[in-house]
Amino acid sequence: MGLPMQGKRILYLLLGWFSLISGIIGIFLPLLPTTPFVLLAAWCFSKSSKRFHTWLLNHKFFGPIVHDWQSSDGIPRRARNRAILFMWIGMTISMFVVSRFWATIGLLIIGLCVMTYLLRMPVRSEDNDKTR
């Protein structure tokens, strides 16, 4: 006994908007990651609203994030390196602000896992970006 189709659609739509708003807040707060929330919003919109999914894919700022993720070409090297740099800057600031041993260890483990994941992703040359 699951939710009726209309109920699922509304749930996905609400989750999509919540994720997108969280991603927007994450642009300004170092503890909230923008990209995963935007990707979750794209997935939710693909399940609930063709209009919002198309809007997100064509958005000036968020569209390239989704296209890079869906592309088999990989992400631009400069974007990957910038993401790693800003992630570590945010993590370091958070470690000093929180000043708790367990939080520092947790942030280090998360940072190392995310950095490893990003370093293992395929990268494309910057020349391919100029043709987009």
GIDATA-V939410 format. One record per residue. N is the residue number from 0. RES is the residue in three letters. PHI is phi in degrees with one decimal (* if undefined). PSI is psi in whole degrees, -180 to 180 (NA if undefined). Layout:
N:RES:PHI:PSI ; N:RES:PHI:PSI
This chain:
0:MET:*:89 ; 1:GLY:-93.6:-177 ; 2:LEU:-68.7:147 ; 3:PRO:-63.8:159 ; 4:MET:-53.2:-44 ; 5:GLN:-64.3:-36 ; 6:GLY:-65.8:-41 ; 7:LYS:-63.3:-43 ; 8:ARG:-59.9:-45 ; 9:ILE:-66.2:-40 ; 10:LEU:-61.9:-47 ; 11:TYR:-62.6:-40 ; 12:LEU:-63.2:-46 ; 13:LEU:-64.2:-43 ; 14:LEU:-63.9:-37 ; 15:GLY:-62.5:-46 ; 16:TRP:-68.7:-39 ; 17:PHE:-61.3:-43 ; 18:SER:-66.0:-43 ; 19:LEU:-64.9:-43 ; 20:ILE:-64.3:-40 ; 21:SER:-62.9:-40 ; 22:GLY:-63.8:-39 ; 23:ILE:-65.7:-43 ; 24:ILE:-62.4:-36 ; 25:GLY:-64.2:-19 ; 26:ILE:-62.9:-34 ; 27:PHE:-100.9:-21 ; 28:LEU:-110.3:124 ; 29:PRO:-67.4:-18 ; 30:LEU:-83.1:-17 ; 31:LEU:-102.6:120 ; 32:PRO:-79.7:134 ; 33:THR:-76.4:-51 ; 34:THR:-57.8:-49 ; 35:PRO:-60.5:-36 ; 36:PHE:-69.0:-39 ; 37:VAL:-66.3:-41 ; 38:LEU:-65.6:-40 ; 39:LEU:-64.7:-40 ; 40:ALA:-61.6:-43 ; 41:ALA:-60.9:-43 ; 42:TRP:-64.8:-45 ; 43:CYS:-62.8:-42 ; 44:PHE:-66.5:-33 ; 45:SER:-65.7:-25 ; 46:LYS:-90.9:-14 ; 47:SER:-125.4:-34 ; 48:SER:-150.2:110 ; 49:LYS:-60.7:-37 ; 50:ARG:-61.5:-49 ; 51:PHE:-71.8:-34 ; 52:HIS:-64.7:-45 ; 53:THR:-63.1:-42 ; 54:TRP:-58.7:-45 ; 55:LEU:-65.7:-43 ; 56:LEU:-63.0:-32 ; 57:ASN:-95.2:1 ; 58:HIS:-66.6:139 ; 59:LYS:-58.7:-41 ; 60:PHE:-95.7:-46 ; 61:PHE:-85.7:-27 ; 62:GLY:-55.6:-48 ; 63:PRO:-61.6:-31 ; 64:ILE:-61.3:-47 ; 65:VAL:-68.8:-43 ; 66:HIS:-62.6:-42 ; 67:ASP:-61.7:-40 ; 68:TRP:-67.3:-42 ; 69:GLN:-77.4:-21 ; 70:SER:-73.6:143 ; 71:SER:-86.6:-2 ; 72:ASP:-74.5:-19 ; 73:GLY:97.2:-176 ; 74:ILE:-103.3:156 ; 75:PRO:-63.7:139 ; 76:ARG:-56.6:-43 ; 77:ARG:-63.3:-40 ; 78:ALA:-66.3:-41 ; 79:ARG:-61.8:-47 ; 80:ASN:-65.4:-39 ; 81:ARG:-65.4:-40 ; 82:ALA:-62.9:-43 ; 83:ILE:-63.9:-45 ; 84:LEU:-59.4:-52 ; 85:PHE:-67.8:-33 ; 86:MET:-62.1:-46 ; 87:TRP:-69.0:-35 ; 88:ILE:-62.3:-48 ; 89:GLY:-62.6:-42 ; 90:MET:-64.0:-42 ; 91:THR:-64.2:-45 ; 92:ILE:-59.8:-44 ; 93:SER:-62.3:-39 ; 94:MET:-61.7:-42 ; 95:PHE:-72.7:-37 ; 96:VAL:-68.7:-45 ; 97:VAL:-75.1:-41 ; 98:SER:52.0:42 ; 99:ARG:-120.5:134 ; 100:PHE:-58.0:-48 ; 101:TRP:-63.5:-37 ; 102:ALA:-69.9:-39 ; 103:THR:-62.7:-45 ; 104:ILE:-63.0:-44 ; 105:GLY:-60.5:-45 ; 106:LEU:-65.4:-39 ; 107:LEU:-62.1:-44 ; 108:ILE:-65.2:-46 ; 109:ILE:-61.4:-46 ; 110:GLY:-60.0:-44 ; 111:LEU:-65.3:-40 ; 112:CYS:-64.8:-46 ; 113:VAL:-65.6:-43 ; 114:MET:-62.9:-42 ; 115:THR:-61.2:-44 ; 116:TYR:-59.4:-48 ; 117:LEU:-64.7:-39 ; 118:LEU:-69.3:-24 ; 119:ARG:-88.4:-11 ; 120:MET:-70.3:148 ; 121:PRO:-66.7:142 ; 122:VAL:-116.3:151 ; 123:ARG:-115.8:158 ; 124:SER:-71.1:158 ; 125:GLU:-66.4:-24 ; 126:ASP:-62.3:-35 ; 127:ASN:-66.5:-28 ; 128:ASP:-68.8:-32 ; 129:LYS:-72.1:-18 ; 130:THR:-85.9:-7 ; 131:ARG:-84.8:NA
